[in-house]
């Protein structure tokens, strides 16, 4: 999708008394909230149900979830190319239909193979495609304010964390785990289909507007610089592309493992299941700080240095979970995960458009999300395997701890990419 497309007519855009990008932000935030059933923190509530129903071990559940996530990630370049071609306003409807259907499919599974396929569709349409489409839509409408805007959009993760683990636990108690998935799937259609149909629009230039609501005279030089557009092939030739891809993938992998097994991590430290579930609310609240804080910081400071700081925080979080003994310490751990998660989400939403422009953003995000979501697939399994084999999560945690530390140090040697240097090399 090119930002140079002919101007389109939209009564809604014309009738809105303020910049329509804020409507896009609100609609996109709702989209990310309702993809909550596809998030690791929701699926994690159903682990014991899967174990009891299908007679499989915790490590095997982790493996199934990991394979499903990896399979879904491999399909994301297709979504990225479709978003570039048809725009987020069309793709949001297709993705919403697929997400609702895949959520209900999980509740209808009666074999391990069916569970694998349903989870694959769930992760592809939800955590993968919905997130890609929404981030692309918001990024099209903002440049100067992109950091803080993505920070606000990231509040959707906090809302999902507050809503879905507790809601899922309630639905399981009232309707069984299968009924819970059916209700969650129907709710996605009821909420998101109207929002997507009525409010999503493509790039502002299509409607005679400028990003951020600027007039022609207000577009400053810095905006033009940030809008230097790179193709996916060009971006792949830069060190920044690979270090950010590696760092964001690492954060996704570690957080997926910690969140997927959070209830069990608490139980092995002598804390209750109820404490583990309620700790998701603490995680949600601190993710708000991570979202808004990182969004603000990315508009002012080096993304490379901020990335390194978050990786060090992640390493500290992995170390701390091994020594928690009280509910308060458990909540502190969840708060650290929330800060990391909130910061991660904003970084992943901002840096690609900030460094490589909007024109090929769908293709670039589709490619990088293979790594991010593929890494998410790897996170739960090492912890599940460590627990089933040794009765402890510590061996896997201590090995994984080294990865963010190494990448955090490496980021100090990577500079912002410059297209002129690429052409001259």
C-alpha positions as CSV (number, residue, x, y, z in Angstrom):
1,X,0.0,0.0,0.0
2,X,1.5,3.2,-1.1
3,X,1.2,6.5,0.8
4,X,0.9,8.1,-2.7
5,X,-2.5,6.5,-3.4
6,X,-5.2,8.8,-4.9
7,X,-7.4,10.7,-2.5
8,X,-10.5,8.8,-1.4
9,X,-13.8,10.1,0.0
10,X,-15.0,9.3,3.5
11,X,-17.9,10.9,5.2
12,X,-16.7,9.7,8.6
13,X,-13.2,11.1,8.2
14,X,-14.6,14.4,6.9
15,X,-17.2,14.7,9.7
16,X,-14.8,14.0,12.5
17,X,-14.1,17.4,14.2
18,X,-10.5,16.4,15.2
19,X,-7.7,14.5,13.5
20,X,-9.0,11.1,12.5
21,X,-5.8,9.3,13.5
22,X,-7.1,9.4,17.1
23,X,-10.1,7.3,16.0
24,X,-7.7,4.9,14.3
25,X,-5.8,4.7,17.6
26,X,-8.9,3.9,19.6
27,X,-10.2,1.3,17.1
28,X,-6.7,-0.3,17.0
29,X,-6.5,-0.4,20.8
30,X,-9.8,-2.3,20.9
31,X,-8.5,-4.7,18.3
32,X,-5.5,-5.6,20.4
33,X,-7.6,-5.9,23.6
34,X,-9.9,-8.5,21.9
35,X,-7.0,-10.6,20.6
36,X,-6.4,-11.4,24.3
37,X,-7.6,-15.0,24.0
38,X,-4.7,-15.6,21.7
39,X,-2.1,-14.3,24.2
40,X,0.1,-16.5,26.3
41,X,-1.4,-15.2,29.5
42,X,-4.8,-16.5,28.5
43,X,-3.7,-19.8,27.1
44,X,-1.7,-20.4,30.2
45,X,-4.9,-20.5,32.3
46,X,-6.0,-23.5,30.3
47,X,-2.8,-25.6,30.7
48,X,-4.2,-27.8,33.4
49,X,-7.4,-28.4,31.4
50,X,-5.4,-29.5,28.4
51,X,-3.2,-31.8,30.5
52,X,-6.3,-33.4,32.2
53,X,-8.3,-33.7,29.0
54,X,-5.7,-35.1,26.6
55,X,-3.5,-36.9,29.1
56,X,-0.3,-35.2,28.1
57,X,2.5,-33.7,30.2
58,X,3.3,-30.1,30.9
59,X,6.3,-30.2,28.6
60,X,4.2,-31.7,25.8
61,X,1.6,-29.0,26.2
62,X,4.4,-26.4,26.0
63,X,5.8,-28.2,22.9
64,X,2.4,-28.2,21.2
65,X,1.9,-24.5,22.0
66,X,5.4,-23.8,20.7
67,X,5.0,-25.6,17.4
68,X,1.6,-23.9,16.9
69,X,3.1,-20.5,17.5
70,X,6.1,-21.2,15.2
71,X,3.8,-22.4,12.5
72,X,1.6,-19.3,12.8
73,X,4.7,-17.1,12.6
74,X,5.8,-18.6,9.3
75,X,2.6,-17.5,7.7
76,X,2.9,-13.8,8.8
77,X,4.8,-12.6,5.7
78,X,1.7,-13.4,3.8
79,X,-0.3,-11.1,6.0
80,X,2.3,-8.5,5.7
81,X,2.2,-8.5,1.9
82,X,-1.6,-8.5,1.9
83,X,-1.6,-5.5,4.3
84,X,0.8,-3.6,1.9
85,X,-1.4,-4.5,-1.0
86,X,-5.0,-4.1,0.3
87,X,-4.5,-1.9,3.4
88,X,-5.5,-2.5,7.0
89,X,-9.1,-1.4,6.6
90,X,-9.8,-4.5,4.5
91,X,-7.5,-6.9,6.3
92,X,-9.0,-6.2,9.7
93,X,-12.3,-7.8,8.7
94,X,-10.6,-10.9,7.4
95,X,-8.4,-11.3,10.4
96,X,-11.3,-10.8,12.9
97,X,-13.3,-13.5,11.2
98,X,-10.3,-15.9,11.3
99,X,-9.6,-15.0,15.0
100,X,-13.1,-15.6,16.2
101,X,-13.3,-18.9,14.4
102,X,-9.9,-20.1,15.6
103,X,-10.8,-19.3,19.3
104,X,-14.0,-21.4,19.1
105,X,-12.0,-24.2,17.3
106,X,-9.8,-24.6,20.4
107,X,-12.9,-25.4,22.5
108,X,-14.1,-28.0,19.9
109,X,-10.9,-30.0,19.7
110,X,-11.0,-33.7,20.7
111,X,-7.4,-34.8,19.9
112,X,-3.9,-33.6,20.3
113,X,-3.6,-33.0,16.5
114,X,-6.8,-30.9,16.5
115,X,-5.5,-28.9,19.4
116,X,-2.3,-28.2,17.6
117,X,-4.0,-27.0,14.5
118,X,-6.5,-24.9,16.4
119,X,-3.7,-23.2,18.4
120,X,-1.8,-22.6,15.2
121,X,-4.7,-20.7,13.8
122,X,-5.3,-18.9,17.1
123,X,-1.7,-17.6,17.2
124,X,-1.6,-16.7,13.5
125,X,-4.8,-14.7,13.4
126,X,-4.5,-13.3,16.9
127,X,-1.1,-12.5,18.4
128,X,0.3,-12.4,14.8
129,X,-2.0,-11.0,12.2
130,X,-4.3,-8.9,14.4
131,X,-1.3,-7.2,16.0
132,X,0.4,-6.7,12.6
133,X,-2.7,-5.1,11.0
134,X,-3.4,-2.8,14.0
135,X,0.2,-1.6,14.3
136,X,0.4,-0.9,10.6
137,X,-2.9,1.1,10.7
138,X,-1.7,3.2,13.6
139,X,1.8,3.8,12.2
140,X,0.3,5.1,9.0
141,X,-1.4,7.9,10.8
142,X,1.4,9.1,13.0
143,X,5.1,10.0,12.6
144,X,6.1,12.7,15.1
145,X,3.9,11.4,17.8
146,X,4.4,7.7,17.0
147,X,6.3,6.8,20.2
148,X,3.7,8.2,22.6
149,X,0.8,7.0,20.4
150,X,2.1,3.5,20.4
151,X,2.6,3.8,24.2
152,X,-1.1,4.7,24.5
153,X,-2.0,1.8,22.2
154,X,0.0,-0.5,24.4
155,X,-2.5,0.1,27.2
156,X,-4.5,-2.5,25.4
157,X,-2.1,-5.1,26.6
158,X,-2.8,-4.0,30.2
159,X,-6.5,-4.2,29.6
160,X,-6.2,-7.7,28.2
161,X,-4.1,-8.8,31.2
162,X,-6.7,-7.4,33.5
163,X,-9.7,-8.9,31.7
164,X,-8.8,-12.3,30.1
165,X,-7.0,-14.4,32.8
166,X,-9.6,-13.7,35.4
167,X,-12.5,-13.9,32.9
168,X,-11.1,-17.2,31.5
169,X,-10.9,-18.7,35.0
170,X,-14.5,-17.6,35.7
171,X,-15.8,-19.0,32.4
172,X,-14.0,-22.3,33.1
173,X,-15.7,-22.6,36.5
174,X,-19.1,-21.7,35.0
175,X,-19.1,-23.4,31.6
176,X,-16.1,-25.7,31.5
177,X,-13.0,-25.0,29.5
178,X,-14.6,-25.8,26.1
179,X,-17.5,-23.5,26.8
180,X,-15.1,-20.8,27.8
181,X,-13.4,-20.8,24.4
182,X,-16.7,-20.7,22.5
183,X,-17.8,-17.6,24.5
184,X,-14.5,-15.9,24.0
185,X,-14.6,-16.5,20.2
186,X,-18.1,-15.2,19.8
187,X,-17.2,-12.1,21.8
188,X,-14.4,-11.2,19.3
189,X,-16.9,-11.2,16.5
190,X,-19.5,-9.2,18.4
191,X,-17.0,-6.5,19.4
192,X,-14.5,-6.3,16.6
193,X,-16.4,-6.8,13.4
194,X,-18.4,-3.5,13.8
195,X,-15.3,-1.6,14.9
196,X,-13.3,-2.8,12.0
197,X,-16.0,-2.2,9.4
198,X,-17.0,1.3,10.5
199,X,-13.8,2.9,11.8
200,X,-10.6,1.5,10.2
201,X,-9.2,3.6,7.4
202,X,-5.9,3.4,5.4
203,X,-3.2,6.0,5.2
204,X,-4.2,9.6,5.9
205,X,-2.8,10.8,2.5
206,X,-5.6,8.8,0.9
207,X,-8.1,11.2,2.4
208,X,-6.2,14.4,1.8
209,X,-4.7,14.5,5.3
210,X,-1.1,14.4,6.6
211,X,0.2,12.1,9.4
212,X,-0.2,13.6,12.9
213,X,-2.9,16.0,11.6
214,X,-0.2,18.4,10.2
215,X,-0.8,20.8,7.4
216,X,1.6,21.0,4.6
217,X,3.4,24.0,6.2
218,X,3.7,22.2,9.5
219,X,5.7,19.1,8.2
220,X,9.2,19.6,9.5
221,X,12.4,18.3,8.3
222,X,12.7,15.7,11.0
223,X,9.5,14.1,9.7
224,X,10.9,13.8,6.2
225,X,14.0,12.2,7.5
226,X,12.1,9.6,9.5
227,X,10.1,8.9,6.4
228,X,13.0,7.6,4.4
229,X,11.5,4.4,3.1
230,X,13.4,1.1,3.0
231,X,12.5,-2.1,1.3
232,X,12.7,-5.3,3.2
233,X,15.8,-6.3,1.2
234,X,17.5,-3.0,2.0
235,X,16.6,-3.2,5.7
236,X,18.1,-6.7,6.0
237,X,21.5,-5.3,5.0
238,X,21.7,-3.2,8.2
239,X,23.0,-4.2,11.6
240,X,20.2,-2.4,13.3
241,X,17.6,-4.6,11.6
242,X,19.2,-7.8,12.9
243,X,20.0,-6.6,16.4
244,X,16.5,-5.2,17.0
245,X,15.1,-8.4,15.5
246,X,17.3,-10.6,17.8
247,X,16.6,-8.4,20.9
248,X,12.8,-8.3,20.4
249,X,12.7,-12.0,19.6
250,X,14.6,-12.7,22.8
251,X,12.2,-10.6,24.9
252,X,9.3,-12.3,23.3
253,X,10.7,-15.8,24.0
254,X,11.6,-15.1,27.7
255,X,8.3,-13.4,28.5
256,X,6.3,-16.2,26.8
257,X,8.0,-18.8,29.0
258,X,7.5,-16.8,32.2
259,X,3.9,-15.9,31.5
260,X,2.9,-19.3,30.2
261,X,4.2,-21.0,33.4
262,X,3.6,-18.2,35.8
263,X,1.0,-20.1,37.9
264,X,3.3,-23.1,38.2
265,X,6.3,-20.9,38.9
266,X,4.4,-19.5,41.8
267,X,3.3,-22.9,43.0
268,X,6.8,-24.4,43.1
269,X,7.8,-21.4,45.3
270,X,5.0,-22.2,47.7
271,X,2.5,-19.6,46.5
272,X,-1.2,-20.4,45.6
273,X,-2.8,-20.7,42.2
274,X,-5.0,-17.7,43.1
275,X,-1.9,-15.6,43.8
276,X,-0.6,-16.5,40.3
277,X,-3.8,-15.6,38.6
278,X,-4.2,-12.3,40.5
279,X,-0.6,-11.4,39.8
280,X,-1.6,-10.9,36.2
281,X,-3.4,-7.8,37.3
282,X,-0.2,-6.4,38.8
283,X,1.5,-7.2,35.5
284,X,-1.2,-5.3,33.7
285,X,-0.8,-2.2,35.8
286,X,3.0,-2.0,35.5
287,X,2.8,-2.7,31.8
288,X,0.9,0.7,31.5
289,X,4.0,2.3,33.0
290,X,6.2,0.5,30.5
291,X,3.9,1.4,27.6
292,X,3.6,5.1,28.3
293,X,7.1,5.5,29.7
294,X,8.8,3.8,26.8
295,X,6.6,5.6,24.2
296,X,7.8,8.9,25.7
297,X,11.4,7.9,25.9
298,X,11.5,6.6,22.3
299,X,10.5,10.1,21.1
300,X,13.5,11.6,22.8
301,X,16.3,9.1,23.3
302,X,18.2,6.4,21.4
303,X,16.2,3.3,20.8
304,X,19.4,1.3,20.9
305,X,20.3,2.4,24.5
306,X,16.7,1.9,25.6
307,X,16.7,-1.6,24.2
308,X,19.8,-2.5,26.1
309,X,18.2,-1.2,29.4
310,X,15.1,-3.3,28.9
311,X,17.2,-6.4,28.2
312,X,19.1,-5.9,31.5
313,X,15.7,-5.6,33.3
314,X,14.6,-8.9,31.7
315,X,17.7,-10.6,32.9
316,X,17.1,-9.3,36.4
317,X,13.5,-10.6,36.2
318,X,14.6,-14.1,35.3
319,X,17.0,-14.1,38.2
320,X,14.4,-12.8,40.7
321,X,11.7,-15.4,40.0
322,X,14.0,-18.1,41.3
323,X,14.1,-16.5,44.8
324,X,10.5,-15.4,45.4
325,X,9.0,-16.7,48.7
326,X,6.1,-14.5,49.5
327,X,3.0,-13.1,47.6
328,X,4.6,-9.6,47.7
329,X,7.7,-10.9,46.0
330,X,5.5,-12.7,43.5
331,X,3.8,-9.5,42.7
332,X,7.1,-7.7,42.4
333,X,8.2,-10.3,39.9
334,X,5.0,-9.8,37.9
335,X,5.5,-6.1,38.0
336,X,9.0,-6.5,36.5
337,X,7.5,-8.7,33.7
338,X,4.9,-6.0,33.1
339,X,7.5,-3.3,32.7
340,X,9.4,-5.4,30.3
341,X,6.3,-6.4,28.4
342,X,5.0,-2.9,28.1
343,X,8.4,-1.6,26.9
344,X,8.7,-4.5,24.4
345,X,5.3,-3.8,22.8
346,X,6.0,-0.2,22.2
347,X,9.5,-0.8,20.8
348,X,8.2,-3.5,18.5
349,X,5.5,-1.1,17.3
350,X,7.7,2.0,16.8
351,X,11.3,1.1,15.8
352,X,10.5,-0.5,12.4
353,X,8.5,2.5,11.1
354,X,10.9,4.9,12.8
355,X,14.0,3.4,11.2
356,X,12.7,2.1,7.8
357,X,9.6,4.2,7.0
358,X,5.9,3.3,6.3
359,X,5.8,2.4,2.6
360,X,7.0,-1.2,3.1
361,X,6.1,-1.5,6.7
362,X,3.8,-4.5,6.3
363,X,6.5,-6.6,4.6
364,X,9.1,-5.6,7.1
365,X,6.9,-6.2,10.1
366,X,5.7,-9.5,8.6
367,X,9.3,-10.7,8.3
368,X,10.4,-9.6,11.7
369,X,7.4,-11.1,13.4
370,X,8.5,-14.5,12.2
371,X,11.3,-14.1,14.6
372,X,9.3,-12.5,17.4
373,X,6.4,-14.9,17.3
374,X,8.7,-17.8,16.4
375,X,10.7,-17.0,19.5
376,X,7.6,-16.9,21.5
377,X,7.1,-20.5,20.5
378,X,10.4,-21.5,22.0
379,X,9.9,-19.9,25.4
380,X,7.5,-22.2,27.2
381,X,9.1,-25.5,26.2
382,X,12.5,-25.3,27.9
383,X,10.8,-24.4,31.1
384,X,8.3,-27.2,30.8
385,X,11.0,-29.7,29.9
386,X,13.2,-28.5,32.8
387,X,10.3,-29.0,35.2
388,X,9.3,-32.4,34.0
389,X,12.9,-33.7,33.9
390,X,14.4,-32.1,37.0
391,X,11.4,-31.0,39.0
392,X,12.7,-27.5,38.8
393,X,12.6,-24.5,36.4
394,X,16.1,-23.2,37.6
395,X,18.3,-25.1,35.1
396,X,16.4,-23.6,32.1
397,X,16.1,-20.2,33.6
398,X,19.8,-19.9,34.4
399,X,20.8,-20.9,30.8
400,X,18.2,-18.5,29.3
401,X,19.5,-15.7,31.5
402,X,22.6,-15.4,29.4
403,X,20.9,-14.6,26.2
404,X,19.5,-11.1,27.0
405,X,22.8,-10.2,28.7
406,X,24.8,-10.9,25.6
407,X,22.5,-9.0,23.3
408,X,22.3,-6.1,25.7
409,X,26.1,-5.7,25.4
410,X,26.1,-6.1,21.6
411,X,23.6,-3.3,21.1
412,X,26.3,-0.8,22.2
413,X,28.2,-1.5,19.0
414,X,25.3,-1.0,16.5
415,X,24.5,2.4,15.0
416,X,21.3,3.8,13.3
417,X,21.2,2.7,9.7
418,X,21.9,5.3,7.0
419,X,20.6,4.7,3.4
420,X,23.3,6.8,1.8
421,X,26.0,4.6,3.3
422,X,24.2,1.5,2.2
423,X,24.1,2.8,-1.4
424,X,27.8,3.6,-1.4
425,X,28.9,0.3,0.0
